[in-house]
Amino acid sequence: MTTALRPLPGPPRPYSFPGFRRTRLGSGMTVIGCDLPGRPLGCATLILEAGAENEPASEGGVAGLAARALTEGTQVRDAAAFAEAAERLGAEIQVRADWDSFRAAVEVPMARMEPALELVAEAVRSPAFPASEVDRVRRERLDAIRQEMANPMQRAALAFPKVVYAPASPYARAVEGTPETVEPLDRETVERYYRRFATPGSATLIVAGDFGRLDPERMAERLFAGWEAPEPERPAPAIEETIAATAAWVVNRPGAVQSQIVIGHAGVQRSAPDYHALRIVETALGGLFNSRLMTKLREEKGYTYFAVSSFSYRRGPGPFACRAAPRTAVTVDAVADTIEEIRRLHADGLAQAELDAARDFQAGVAPLRFETPGRIAEAIAQLAIYGLPDDHYDAFGPALRALTLDEVNRVARERLRPDRLAVVVVGDAGEVEAPLRAAGFGPVTVVEDPPGA
């Protein structure tokens, strides 16, 4: 009997990102139109320079509350009427704030794009921020924080930046704030923040879909005519790292049979010139099923179901982190093996086969990220937010293929810091504290969550 040979992956196919055009309106708003013939479902995204990096330290989470409350009533209609208007159009409107931007997006059939975008313009230009709705979303956020504190994976994600960054650095907290900063937020604070930073001069509107007879520039001119606001100063936030040597923190979860571990340090900004090489480094370390961390911690040792690594790319140097969820009994072994893999990659670099596998994966999956108008609009948003060149996506594959092994390994040596790591463990301190101290990773601090967390 003849057994069929397993098919081998072919070379990545060439890919061209859809073309788009930019227009700057008299108000200062930039309009980017991406015509996608044959795509009747479209997406429009309005980007505002009102992200969480602009928040005062005492008002952490105010951008997130403003985003949640933006469609909960305008000066034209209340929350119920606004929701009904969107439903009649078959429009899905979402508003969110992250570190680097504040975004209002709508997905709707292109035949109804203009009235749907008119709703977005209404919310953006004339939000009412009713006190009752702001209070409701504030209470919902506080409830969500309590749920996050009760989830070991999310608790580790909250603890890690606190020990990596200085307390005054915005990245030291959760992007949507802490109980201490969210609790006192009120309608006046939310509106003051939004009115200050949500301005047309720094706004970008992206429209993607089958335009047909739609003219996105004319549409934007009509919907946002007369929108005026002074541009505020937006000083770059001070991002300061505190890790001078490897140290460990244990968030005590008595009786936990599994630990959540996060190990890493401050990374690099999105505009870093070695971005493409870093994508290879993070993929080979913990971004593939056969990456080093997955192979060692899951396949060889059986410590955990997953083991991953990633850089968080922001305007400032977001964190680099390796994550896993080992059994309590092997927590310290998993920490030791993770640190050893970071150290080995830093010292010895990748093999050519690892570079090839990581490069083929990244180049191969890149086009899959642009399958819908919504994803295309999101990709263009990344260009606008981070000031990337218009040909970034077309150049992505060639840039990866141009990387040499020496270049990638040089970047690994420069960007990974195996002797300056923050080790965060959410687990049973009674079981893991003493072994952590004995392992010699550095000083160990035990954190006790408040009752009810």
Secondary structure as GFF3:
##gff-version 3
##sequence-region A 1 453
A	DSSP	beta_strand	21	24	.	.	.	ID=ss1
A	DSSP	beta_strand	30	35	.	.	.	ID=ss2
A	DSSP	beta_strand	41	48	.	.	.	ID=ss3
A	DSSP	three_ten_helix	52	54	.	.	.	ID=ss4
A	DSSP	three_ten_helix	57	59	.	.	.	ID=ss5
A	DSSP	alpha_helix	62	69	.	.	.	ID=ss6
A	DSSP	alpha_helix	79	89	.	.	.	ID=ss7
A	DSSP	beta_strand	92	97	.	.	.	ID=ss8
A	DSSP	beta_strand	102	109	.	.	.	ID=ss9
A	DSSP	three_ten_helix	110	112	.	.	.	ID=ss10
A	DSSP	alpha_helix	113	125	.	.	.	ID=ss11
A	DSSP	alpha_helix	131	150	.	.	.	ID=ss12
A	DSSP	alpha_helix	152	164	.	.	.	ID=ss13
A	DSSP	three_ten_helix	170	172	.	.	.	ID=ss14
A	DSSP	alpha_helix	179	182	.	.	.	ID=ss15
A	DSSP	alpha_helix	187	197	.	.	.	ID=ss16
A	DSSP	three_ten_helix	200	202	.	.	.	ID=ss17
A	DSSP	beta_strand	204	209	.	.	.	ID=ss18
A	DSSP	alpha_helix	216	223	.	.	.	ID=ss19
A	DSSP	beta_strand	247	252	.	.	.	ID=ss20
A	DSSP	beta_strand	260	266	.	.	.	ID=ss21
A	DSSP	alpha_helix	275	286	.	.	.	ID=ss22
A	DSSP	alpha_helix	292	293	.	.	.	ID=ss23
A	DSSP	pi_helix	294	300	.	.	.	ID=ss24
A	DSSP	beta_strand	307	311	.	.	.	ID=ss25
A	DSSP	beta_strand	319	324	.	.	.	ID=ss26
A	DSSP	three_ten_helix	328	330	.	.	.	ID=ss27
A	DSSP	alpha_helix	331	348	.	.	.	ID=ss28
A	DSSP	alpha_helix	352	365	.	.	.	ID=ss29
A	DSSP	three_ten_helix	366	370	.	.	.	ID=ss30
A	DSSP	alpha_helix	373	386	.	.	.	ID=ss31
A	DSSP	alpha_helix	392	401	.	.	.	ID=ss32
A	DSSP	alpha_helix	405	415	.	.	.	ID=ss33
A	DSSP	beta_strand	422	427	.	.	.	ID=ss34
A	DSSP	alpha_helix	429	439	.	.	.	ID=ss35
A	DSSP	beta_strand	444	447	.	.	.	ID=ss36
###
